[in-house]
């Protein structure tokens, strides 16, 4: 502070500078020029139910197929050539259950269904009846780019209607 100023004028200068954020303020005559940084008010706290920010990977590398794995996307898809209708269980018929079971099937090089898993089940034993039915289905085999038969996987819906 310059000499010859009083305590009252320095308090007024501080109050004037405190009202400005990072601004150049012309000081009163006879005092030195100052730059004052006043901290901004704190940001409001996040809402109480907000969790940490979601972090999503930009790209997930699909798993590589092993030599004997079924091809999920062959050049020529298998076509259904023979199917068997599923049976209703007595419990499901009594309960009036209708709908569909979604299965992921593994289709072999000769067109037979060798395995699968349930993606969307139905109650009262209908999922098992769907699995039993598709075991008797036959397909034309899937083919790769060179026209050779390959194992493949395919999702199918098995419908149950009363």
C-alpha positions, -999 to +999 in steps of 0.1 A: +000+000+000+013+035-008+023+058+019+000+085+030-032+065+028-054+059+058-068+026+071-103+035+060-094+040+024-075+007+022-106-011+036-128+005+009-103-005-017-104-041-005-142-042-005-142-027-040-118-053-053-135-081-036-167-074-056-148-081-088-135-114-100-101-112-118-108-077-130-084-048-133-098-021-111-085+014-113-071+022-078-078+054-061-053+081-069-021+078-048-022+040-044-005+012-063-024-009-089-034-044-077-048-075-091-070-095-068-084-130-074-116-138-055-125-175-054-158-183-071-186-198-050-185-235-046-206-256-071-237-272-057-234-307-045-247-335-068-282-349-060-281-376-033-292-404-056-266-397-083-240-424-085-206-422-101-206-412-138-211-441-162-181-452-180-187-472-212-161-488-233-158-473-268-154-507-285-156-543-272-137-568-293-159-597-301-146-631-289-126-650-315-140-683-327-121-714-318-117-740-345-147-761-335-170-732-323-203-728-341-202-698-366-228-672-355-228-656-389-220-680-417-221-670-454-252-692-460-276-696-431-291-730-422-327-735-434-353-755-415-364-786-436-382-807-410-399-797-377-419-813-350-446-794-331-440-792-293-465-808-269-483-790-242-479-801-206-512-808-187-502-781-161-497-755-188-529-764-206-548-761-173-532-728-165-539-715-200-503-705-207-495-693-242-464-676-256-431-686-271-398-700-259-366-685-275-338-710-279-302-706-292-294-738-312-262-753-323-267-769-358-241-794-369-224-799-403-250-825-412-280-803-403-290-820-370-295-800-338-268-810-313-275-786-284-289-753-273-299-731-245-330-713-234-329-675-238-366-669-229-384-695-209-421-703-203-434-719-170-451-753-164-425-773-182-430-757-216-393-748-220-384-784-217-410-794-242-396-769-266-361-783-262-375-819-267-392-808-300-362-790-315-340-821-309-360-837-338-357-807-362-335-810-393-318-782-412-298-777-444-263-771-431-248-736-429-219-729-453-188-708-451-175-685-479-159-715-497-192-734-498-182-760-471-206-770-444-199-755-410-213-757-375-236-727-368-257-712-341-291-698-346-319-684-324-354-698-329-388-692-314-410-722-304-447-710-302-473-724-278-509-716-286-540-731-272 
